């Protein structure tokens, strides 16, 4: 047992901040992909012909029932297998994006169904096409109503982005591992990393609460 | 699809699935104990206990489970905690899921109608009797579904212990993907086994929920 000494962390501040930066990049990219693919999956499952809807439903079922870590391995090695040699960073973003798209789709599907049918009828009767009705009337309301759940998924996404360190992406956990390999001080560095995630999480939660409040006011 | 390969490696995966089940069950039990303690602390009359309970939930839910495992397993020896991977996995997952389950338990207790407490106090039940005979039996029913969701999350979350070299499903999958370069086949086997475990738990929760649901 050696004494704990958090001063070993200070020389690695830049490395850790670089890690924070990439964690933020991963989270934001993953969030954007998961948001739009979430809408796409939800709409496809509800309205697309069966040949499209059923495979997507199967994919959603598969991705909701298996661990993200396993999916990351599939995407990282699977893309190479089918001849797409993408860098680890892209595989990580795609993996996070698809995983959370499935959870967002699950929420949004319920949100779309919950939009009052009078809204659709109204839009259709003033001459909107089916696509226009979805795009301008139904989906915006569905997104607004499901915002708290989508926000929760985003908070989980931030934390789960730590997993992509396993496929070698240089984010926060990876930075810590690098520093630990030089200093042999896992406790100090992982506690520091935990604190950094906690702060990121706090910032994200505060931001989401702000957005929710604004949306609430604009109703 | 390379079916001969899938058949050849399948026995390894069954063994690994058993480890996943063991890890999940043990950490679920530990998580329930932790959750009961934390939920009691958060609902107690003492300000200090409430603060400790809130801090616990906030810290364990506000940081990645992966980091919690790393602190325990890699950082533990520095503060005199030496655990083998399996034990570290169970304790790490249990402490983490405990924070989530504490909220499910609290939610169940808060969900019991206030009038129930008032009525039982009026007919002369003590606070403890009210809790034990009136509130908890009803709250337990409300907890089934949220705790079930936690349990399913825990099974999927147990994949994390592969990173501290517990030979469970995801670890085995990673190893075989690396040695065979057949990611789709290997994923298929691991996914099948995860789905079976998750399905059994989800069904059990469904049955319990329907059996004991209020109304």
Interface residues (C-beta under 8 A of the other chain):
Chain A: X1 X2 X4 X62 X65 X66 X67 X68 X69 X70 X71 X73 X74 X77 X78 X81 X159 X160 X162 X163 X165 X166 X173 X180 X185 X186 X187 X188 X190 X191 X193 X194 X197 X198 X201 X202
Chain B: X59 X62 X63 X64 X65 X66 X67 X68 X70 X71 X74 X75 X76 X77 X78 X79 X80 X156 X157 X158 X159 X160 X162 X163 X169 X170 X173 X174 X177 X181 X182 X183 X184 X187 X190 X191 X194 X195 X198 X199
